[in-house]
Amino acid sequence: MLFPNDVVTGLTAGLSVPCAVQPIDLARSASRAGFPVFYFGRREEAVGVGVAWRSDDLLARPPSEGRLFFAFPFDGSRRAGSVVLPAVTLVKGEAGGRLHVAPGQEEMPAMLSRLEHPGETPAPAGRVTARDPESDVWAAMVERARETIGSGLLSKVVLARSVTLAFDEVRPFDVVALLRERFPDAFTYGWAENGSAFVGASPELLVERRGESIRSFPLAGSAVRGSGSIDDAKSARALLGSAKDRSEHQFVVDEIVRLLRPLTSEMSVPTRPTVVRVANIQHLGTEIRGLLARPMGVVQLAMALHPTPAVCGTPTAAALSFIRDVETLDRGWYAGGVGWTDASGDGEAAVALRCALLQNHGARVYAGAGIVRDSDAAAEVAETEAKLRALLDILQTDPL
């Protein structure tokens, strides 16, 4: 059994109890049992099982207090976002874990008592079946973007591509568990219901709110990691010294600062970016901090910032129009946002990157790259390949 008897015995709706079960184990077990499951974790982990309340209006007020999970798409004109109050929530932080059952969910303690421990995490065995678009077609799209930028209509645009895989079987929260193990410093997430799942491990914080304090950590400008510490340091120095990458990054920082300034009474913005390293790639990053001038929840802040030039481009309207005209794939929630919030408005929203949509024995893995005047098509293709590897190294059994 997943839960010891003393945890679920006496647990009633509207109450919470200490719990030593790992959130990712609950996510894996409940998902296999067919329940909707929502997961978001970095240093703190949270998982929600079942649905006590849901809304497509991200700013709607839930009927009771608790931790809510939310996600929204890249292009809100094509599909809606969603905010969910789970029937059961398990949150684990430095002080340990607490299990909570939402009011009105009297049947959930009995359900928890029947869940089995998920056991070892098997590696998925996917086979690459298609790319959308192929590298040469996407490189031509990059050149078209550069021509548009040269005409003065755009300063930057982010173009995306995807790889499709087929599986005999793939379990979404086994993938999330493997992502969490491989990328411990990322925002690992999973949203699974109705036979499909959106999973990923994002390196990028869109916005965090803790009381009056807010924080954003945009990433833009990327380079493949070196093969050893010396090569890695050399790659980092080259990234910091790259006029193209510094320009691409500054577009993002300037726009986020512009959007946050009227919402804050104080703001701290470093004059130079730092290098943020993940498993096989490194990015330029700038940590922006501020104090709110008036009450705003993390979801409101996320919607005010989205889409940033890190996932869309600048000017925003022109970049979004270009993406709608040129891209052949539906981004869905890729390059949108995913996170959690509570009744006070505190919470975190990550940019939905390094992700895959799992559906019908298949997966679609997404990646993108920011295109500016000095972009090189071959280098941009290589950057997307490196970003795709974050999921493909876990999902597939054969080389890309």
Helices and strands as residue ranges (DSSP letters): H 5-8, E 16-18, H 23-32, E 37-41, E 45-49, E 53-55, E 68-72, E 82-85, E 88-93, E 96-101, H 108-114, E 127-132, H 135-150, E 156-166, H 172-182, E 187-193, E 196-202, E 205-210, E 213-217, E 219-224, H 229-241, H 243-260, G 261-263, E 264-268, E 274-277, E 281-285, E 288-292, H 298-305, E 313-314, H 316-326, E 337-341, E 347-351, E 355-359, E 362-371, H 377-395
